[in-house]
Structure formats: C-alpha cells, structure tokens
Amino acid sequence: MKPARLVAWTLVLALALAMTAPMAMAAPVPSQTTCATAAAADEKAVAAERDMIKAKLMDFGLTEKKAADRVSLLTDEEVHAIVLDLNSVQTAGLRSGDSWDTTTVLLVVVLVVLLVH
C-alpha cells in the first residue's frame, strides 16, 4: 500500500472516530456581574426573583427540589444580581447541528481526493 494511501486511510479512521465522540455542550455564562443592595428589593420582589431563578434552573434540567435547594443557598443580593443578568446570559459552545464546520468538510474532500487518486 502506498504511504499516501495509508496516511489517507488513517486520517479517515481518525475522523470517523472523532465524529462519533460525544459532544460537550457549554452552559450559559453571564456576560457581566452586577452589585445590588438588599435595600433595593423588598421581600415580594426577592421571592419573585427566586422563582425566576428556580424556573431557569429547571429549564436547564434540574429537578424542582434540587433547583429550590440551590436557590435557597443564595443571599438576597446574589439573587438580585443573577436576575439582572438572566436576560444577558450568553451560551457558548456548539449548537445542535453545528458539528460539520468548514474545516471538517475541507478535510473530508481532501481525503476523498487522496483516496480516489
């Protein structure tokens, strides 16, 4: 077998193995941090903010009990700061369906050309 063909088949195998690996998805990260004082929020507002955070955690896959447990650990200032950043949370990583990028497509095309030639 020619060395170029051996290298091409090795790359095809490595690419196939890499594409079958599970994808890691990143969690949302707040874009900035803010400070808020406890005097700025009354009890009713803080309770509503805690419910909003709990709902967001449940959207991320936590059970209602685990979400409530985590929210109960937060201080009123932390709750207010998190709620201020809820709308500015940015996601990172690949979205579903974005696994084939330009580099992968070009690599596949080059490998096919090497194998056919």
C-alpha positions in Angstrom: 0.0 0.0 0.0 1.3 3.5 -0.9 2.3 5.7 2.0 -0.1 8.4 0.9 -3.0 6.0 0.8 -2.0 4.6 4.2 -2.0 8.2 5.6 -5.3 9.0 4.0 -7.0 5.8 5.4 -5.5 6.6 8.9 -7.0 10.1 8.7 -10.4 8.8 7.6 -10.4 6.4 10.5 -9.3 9.1 12.9 -12.0 11.5 11.6 -14.7 8.8 11.8 -13.7 8.1 15.5 -13.7 11.8 16.3 -17.1 12.3 14.8 -18.6 9.5 17.0 -17.3 11.1 20.2 -20.0 12.6 22.4 -20.2 16.4 22.1 -19.7 18.6 25.1 -22.0 21.4 25.4 -21.2 24.5 27.4 -23.5 26.1 29.9 -24.7 29.7 29.7 -22.4 32.2 31.2 -23.4 35.7 32.4 -21.8 38.4 30.4 -21.2 40.7 33.3 -21.6 40.9 37.1 -23.5 43.5 39.0 -23.8 44.5 42.6 -27.2 45.2 44.2 -28.1 46.1 47.7 -30.6 44.3 49.8 -32.4 47.6 50.4 -33.3 47.9 46.7 -35.5 44.8 46.8 -38.4 44.1 49.1 -39.4 40.6 50.2 -42.1 40.2 47.5 -39.7 41.1 44.7 -37.0 38.8 46.1 -39.5 35.9 46.3 -40.4 36.5 42.6 -36.8 36.7 41.7 -36.1 33.4 43.4 -39.0 31.8 41.5 -37.5 33.1 38.2 -34.1 31.6 39.0 -35.6 28.3 40.1 -37.6 28.2 36.8 -34.4 28.9 34.8 -32.5 26.1 36.7 -35.4 23.7 36.0 -35.1 24.7 32.3 -31.5 23.6 32.5 -32.7 20.1 33.7 -32.6 20.3 37.5 -35.5 18.8 39.4 -37.8 21.1 41.3 -36.3 20.1 44.6 -32.6 20.5 43.5 -33.4 23.9 42.0 -35.2 25.0 45.2 -32.3 23.8 47.3 -29.7 25.7 45.2 -31.8 28.9 45.2 -32.2 28.7 48.9 -28.4 28.9 49.4 -28.3 32.3 47.7 -28.4 35.6 49.5 -30.8 38.3 48.5 -28.0 40.3 46.9 -26.9 37.3 44.8 -30.5 36.6 43.8 -30.9 40.1 42.6 -27.6 40.1 40.7 -28.4 36.8 39.0 -31.9 38.1 37.9 -30.4 41.2 36.5 -28.1 39.0 34.3 -30.8 36.4 33.3 -31.6 38.2 30.1 -28.0 38.8 29.2 -26.9 35.1 29.6 -24.9 34.1 26.6 -24.5 30.5 25.6 -21.2 29.1 24.5 -20.1 26.0 22.5 -21.8 24.3 19.6 -25.5 24.3 18.9 -27.1 21.1 17.8 -26.5 20.6 14.1 -23.3 22.7 14.0 -20.9 19.7 14.1 -19.9 20.0 10.4 -17.8 23.1 10.1 -15.8 24.3 7.1 -12.5 22.6 8.3 -14.2 19.2 8.6 -15.8 19.5 5.2 -12.5 20.5 3.6 -10.7 17.7 5.3 -13.2 15.2 4.1 -12.9 16.5 0.5 -9.1 16.3 0.6 -9.2 12.7 2.0 -11.6 11.6 -0.7 -9.4 13.1 -3.4 -6.4 11.3 -1.9 -8.2 8.0 -1.8 -9.6 8.2 -5.3 -6.3 9.3 -6.8 
